[in-house]
Amino acid sequence: MRSAEGAADDLAAWLHGSAHRLRTLDPDEDDDADLEPLLDIIGDARVVSIGESMHRVHEFFALRHRVFRFLHRRAGFTALVTESGLPEGRLVDDWIRTGRGGLRDTLRNGVSYGFGACQEMLDQLTWMRERTATGRSAPRWYGMDLPDSSASAVPGVLAALDVLDETDPHYAAHVRETVLPLFGYLPDDRTGLAQAAPSLRAYLALPAPERAVITVGIADLAARIRARRCEQIAALDGGALAEQRVDLAIRAAESAQAADAFLQAMAAGPTRTWPAANIRDAWMADTVEWILQREPRIVVAAANGHVQRTPFSAPPFVPDPMTTMGGHLADRLGDDLVVIGTAFGGGEQWLHRPDPADPPGHSRPFTAPIARLDPSSLDAAIERSGIGDAFFDLRTAPEAAALGLDVSTGWHNGDVVQPGRARDAFDAVAFIRTVTPWRTWIDDRGLDRR
């Protein structure tokens, strides 16, 4: 049997021989010859998922931006699908297509989890708008996640009302009078980086009958708007644009229903006697399939823990493995899916924490060195090889190198290790030797810093 040391040597040799080295991460770099091997890795797949080992990292934003530009120009990929709320995402796509509204307001209101608060995202959207405005192409933007940073169903309801106000005004008035007031429990100040926490606490504090009334109201909305699709398209004078608006409104109402189910499951968590269900990732997988009905080829960008094909676990917080978005998509799409995970060698991370003087939902950003890599992780194995930024097709690893991959305990999600076999989770891995914090342009109170 091959020793662990021998397997590590074989892995290091394969890494050096098979590395597709990245000359730059700069999306504005015109020479993209170093990305050409991606075309062979991707083949004819309609979905390319790109993970990130942690959020708010400059290099991961730059990588996905550069890869999307390349695939958009060279391989017919028409849309970027992100880990952000679906109903809010319509604001971003509208700005890209029309330029209506301010870019920074769009980033604040159209991108969930505060992910729009960085120069990297601003640059991504600016490039997409410029391509559209100059007539060279029209890249599309979609959110695929639950609304309101997974903290409430409100944006889904409001997006549905944008169409219902025109197509079903009497029912829209009913929703405004009876459903929207049910969300009065949400905190008035929801501008902080950690705003989801007090919003979730407020929901969990509601009596069960009040939560049930919200569930019924949202279910009625989703069922009615879906059942009256033909009437609503006709009320908007028909045509492809009317169909697009109505279908997005229907999907937004369904996002509200999914968010409500996610929150109800959270409320039941302390007393349930059955395993948890990953409602959020199932919703994202369904949304990716919904987008594929509208786009020929797409890039999906999210955390490694969402795009990986294998179940997610994070003991002791998530002790029971749960099916990820990538697991659902692998089951449904087969060869139409290629998953690229990320790994890193070290660096600095962007974090935030509340101060006793901060109001609820607000926290203070800070940066910190990344802890020493787990020596048995995939990240550490690549780091020890001395290779710089590069990507690797894990499917091409010969038996000896595969053994070295398989004896690694997992891959890093930030400072912790996600257990599993990398070859089962990812088709390829992009390795960034040194990561740095993103470049923010607003603080946690929404104030412009430039």
BELMO-V435893 format. One record per run of one state. SS is the DSSP state (~ for helix, > for strand, _ for the rest). FROM is the first residue (numbers start at 1). TO is the last residue. If there is no record, write none. Layout:
[[SS,FROM,TO] [SS,FROM,TO]]
This chain:
[[_,1,3] [~,4,18] [_,19,19] [>,20,21] [_,22,32] [~,33,35] [_,36,36] [~,37,42] [_,43,46] [>,47,50] [_,51,56] [>,57,57] [~,58,75] [_,76,78] [>,79,85] [~,86,98] [_,99,102] [~,103,110] [_,111,111] [~,112,114] [_,115,117] [>,118,118] [~,119,133] [_,134,139] [>,140,145] [_,146,147] [~,148,150] [_,151,153] [~,154,167] [_,168,168] [~,169,178] [_,179,179] [~,180,185] [_,186,194] [~,195,204] [_,205,207] [~,208,227] [_,228,228] [~,229,235] [_,236,238] [~,239,268] [_,269,278] [~,279,292] [_,293,297] [>,298,301] [_,302,303] [~,304,307] [_,308,311] [>,312,314] [_,315,317] [>,318,322] [_,323,324] [~,325,336] [>,337,344] [_,345,346] [>,347,353] [_,354,363] [>,364,369] [_,370,377] [~,378,384] [_,385,389] [>,390,393] [~,394,396] [_,397,398] [~,399,406] [_,407,409] [>,410,413] [_,414,415] [>,416,419] [_,420,421] [~,422,425] [_,426,427] [>,428,432] [_,433,434] [>,435,435] [_,436,436] [>,437,437] [_,438,439] [>,440,440] [_,441,441] [>,442,442] [_,443,447] [>,448,448] [_,449,450]]
